[in-house]
Amino acid sequence: MPRIAIFASGNGSNAENLFHYFSQHKIAEISLIICNNLQAGILARAQNLGIPVLLIHKNSLYQQNVVENWLISLKIDWIVLAGFLWKIPEKLIALYPKKIVNIHPSLLPKYGGKGMYGMRVHEAVIAAGETESGISIHFVNEAYDEGAIIFQARCPIEMDETADSLARKIHQLEYEHFPKVLASLF
């Protein structure tokens, strides 16, 4: 059974959803949460779910081998980004070719790149007058949100849509599709 490390910086609802899905379907195991934010909601979720956590700082990801050593020692097969806001270094991409997957809250290539995450994406989509939005699940490469797209799901944007209401629609798409798309890769 594949062992997954989830990288997260925020609330962790997608990580928890993945944990429950894989626990129920016995397709993969969430073996580690890697987090770069001491205030992140994922920390409490991981504790409640009994998932080990590695808290990191920039040096441990970019200049030291701390993260790689943990991943190797735990025999991690896949890395899943679920709201992780730092760029993945090339050394990790080389260690896990085509085995690092991210979910993004827009229909890439639109509204991706550095600084485009969470509500910023939804606000930009609405401000641009788009008629639809969605999610993109993609492999991670050296550039923000530019890896090969694996899957996209769409939702309409209503005339009175707000960033909050769009965020709720996007979360529903994420919860529905992310676990199944990941499972299809293993």
C-alpha positions as CSV (number, residue, x, y, z in Angstrom):
1,M,0.0,0.0,0.0
2,P,1.5,3.4,-1.0
3,R,2.6,5.6,1.9
4,I,1.8,9.3,1.5
5,A,3.2,12.5,3.0
6,I,0.8,15.4,2.9
7,F,2.4,18.9,2.8
8,A,0.0,21.5,4.3
9,S,0.1,25.1,5.5
10,G,-3.5,25.8,6.5
11,N,-6.7,24.4,7.8
12,G,-6.2,20.8,6.6
13,S,-9.7,19.9,5.6
14,N,-8.5,18.3,2.3
15,A,-5.9,16.3,4.3
16,E,-8.5,15.1,6.7
17,N,-10.8,14.1,3.8
18,L,-8.0,12.2,2.2
19,F,-7.2,10.4,5.5
20,H,-10.8,9.3,5.9
21,Y,-11.1,8.2,2.3
22,F,-7.9,6.1,2.3
23,S,-8.7,4.6,5.7
24,Q,-12.1,3.5,4.5
25,H,-10.9,2.2,1.1
26,K,-7.5,0.8,2.1
27,I,-5.9,2.2,-1.0
28,A,-3.1,4.2,0.6
29,E,-1.9,5.3,4.0
30,I,-1.3,8.9,5.1
31,S,1.9,8.3,7.0
32,L,3.1,11.9,7.6
33,I,2.0,15.5,7.7
34,I,4.7,18.1,6.9
35,C,3.7,21.6,7.9
36,N,5.4,25.0,7.8
37,N,3.0,27.0,9.9
38,L,2.7,26.7,13.7
39,Q,-0.8,28.2,13.6
40,A,-2.2,25.8,11.0
41,G,-5.4,23.9,11.7
42,I,-3.8,20.8,10.1
43,L,-1.8,20.4,13.3
44,A,-4.9,19.7,15.5
45,R,-6.4,17.6,12.8
46,A,-3.3,15.4,12.5
47,Q,-3.1,15.0,16.3
48,N,-6.8,13.9,16.4
49,L,-6.2,11.5,13.5
50,G,-3.0,10.1,15.0
51,I,-0.8,11.1,12.0
52,P,2.8,12.1,12.8
53,V,3.7,15.7,12.0
54,L,7.0,17.2,10.9
55,L,7.1,21.0,11.5
56,I,9.6,22.6,9.1
57,H,11.2,25.9,8.4
58,K,12.6,27.2,5.2
59,N,16.2,25.9,5.9
60,S,15.0,22.4,6.5
61,L,13.2,22.3,3.2
62,Y,15.6,24.2,0.9
63,Q,19.1,24.0,2.4
64,Q,19.2,20.9,4.6
65,N,18.2,17.3,4.1
66,V,15.8,17.1,7.0
67,V,12.7,16.6,4.9
68,E,14.3,14.1,2.5
69,N,15.7,12.1,5.4
70,W,12.2,11.9,7.0
71,L,10.6,10.9,3.7
72,I,13.2,8.2,3.1
73,S,13.1,6.9,6.7
74,L,9.3,6.5,6.6
75,K,9.4,4.9,3.1
76,I,7.2,7.6,1.7
77,D,6.0,6.7,-1.9
78,W,4.0,9.9,-2.8
79,I,3.9,13.5,-1.8
80,V,0.5,15.3,-1.9
81,L,0.3,19.1,-1.5
82,A,-3.0,20.1,0.1
83,G,-2.8,23.9,0.7
84,F,1.0,24.0,1.0
85,L,2.2,27.5,0.1
86,W,5.9,27.0,-0.5
87,K,7.5,26.1,-3.8
88,I,8.8,22.5,-3.8
89,P,12.6,22.4,-4.3
90,E,14.1,20.7,-7.3
91,K,15.9,18.1,-5.1
92,L,12.5,16.8,-3.9
93,I,11.1,16.8,-7.4
94,A,14.1,14.8,-8.6
95,L,13.6,12.4,-5.6
96,Y,9.9,11.9,-6.4
97,P,9.5,12.2,-10.2
98,K,5.8,12.2,-11.2
99,K,5.0,11.3,-7.6
100,I,4.2,14.8,-6.2
101,V,0.6,15.9,-6.8
102,N,-1.0,19.3,-6.0
103,I,-4.6,20.5,-6.0
104,H,-5.3,24.1,-7.1
105,P,-8.6,26.0,-6.7
106,S,-8.9,27.2,-10.3
107,L,-8.9,25.9,-13.8
108,L,-5.2,26.1,-14.6
109,P,-3.4,27.6,-16.4
110,K,-5.6,30.5,-15.4
111,Y,-5.2,32.0,-11.9
112,G,-2.1,30.0,-10.9
113,G,1.4,30.9,-9.9
114,K,3.1,32.5,-7.0
115,G,0.7,34.2,-4.6
116,M,-2.4,32.7,-6.1
117,Y,-4.0,30.6,-3.4
118,G,-7.2,30.4,-1.4
119,M,-9.5,33.4,-1.5
120,R,-7.1,35.3,-3.7
121,V,-7.9,32.9,-6.5
122,H,-11.6,33.2,-6.0
123,E,-11.5,37.0,-5.9
124,A,-9.5,37.1,-9.1
125,V,-11.8,34.7,-10.9
126,I,-14.9,36.8,-10.0
127,A,-13.2,40.1,-10.7
128,A,-12.3,38.9,-14.2
129,G,-16.0,38.1,-14.9
130,E,-15.4,34.4,-15.5
131,T,-18.5,32.2,-16.0
132,E,-17.0,29.1,-14.5
133,S,-14.2,28.0,-12.2
134,G,-13.1,24.7,-10.8
135,I,-10.2,22.6,-9.5
136,S,-7.1,21.4,-11.1
137,I,-5.1,18.4,-9.9
138,H,-1.7,18.3,-11.3
139,F,1.8,16.9,-11.0
140,V,4.3,19.3,-9.4
141,N,7.3,20.5,-11.4
142,E,9.9,23.3,-10.8
143,A,7.4,26.2,-11.4
144,Y,4.3,27.1,-9.4
145,D,1.1,25.4,-10.8
146,E,2.7,24.5,-14.2
147,G,3.0,20.7,-13.9
148,A,1.1,18.4,-16.2
149,I,-2.7,18.5,-15.4
150,I,-4.1,15.2,-14.3
151,F,-7.7,16.2,-13.8
152,Q,-10.1,19.2,-13.8
153,A,-13.6,19.6,-12.5
154,R,-15.8,22.7,-13.2
155,C,-18.6,24.6,-11.6
156,P,-20.6,27.5,-12.9
157,I,-20.2,31.0,-11.5
158,E,-23.6,32.6,-10.8
159,M,-24.4,36.3,-11.3
160,D,-24.4,37.0,-7.6
161,E,-21.4,34.8,-6.8
162,T,-19.1,36.0,-4.0
163,A,-15.6,34.7,-3.2
164,D,-17.0,32.9,-0.2
165,S,-19.8,31.2,-2.1
166,L,-17.4,30.2,-4.8
167,A,-14.9,28.9,-2.2
168,R,-17.7,26.6,-0.9
169,K,-18.3,25.2,-4.4
170,I,-14.6,24.7,-4.9
171,H,-14.2,22.8,-1.6
172,Q,-17.1,20.5,-2.5
173,L,-15.3,19.7,-5.8
174,E,-12.0,19.1,-4.0
175,Y,-13.6,16.8,-1.4
176,E,-15.4,14.8,-4.1
177,H,-12.6,14.4,-6.6
178,F,-9.2,14.7,-5.0
179,P,-9.3,11.3,-3.2
180,K,-10.6,9.4,-6.2
181,V,-8.1,11.0,-8.6
182,L,-5.2,10.2,-6.3
183,A,-6.4,6.6,-5.9
184,S,-6.4,6.3,-9.7
185,L,-2.6,7.1,-9.7
186,F,-1.5,4.4,-7.2
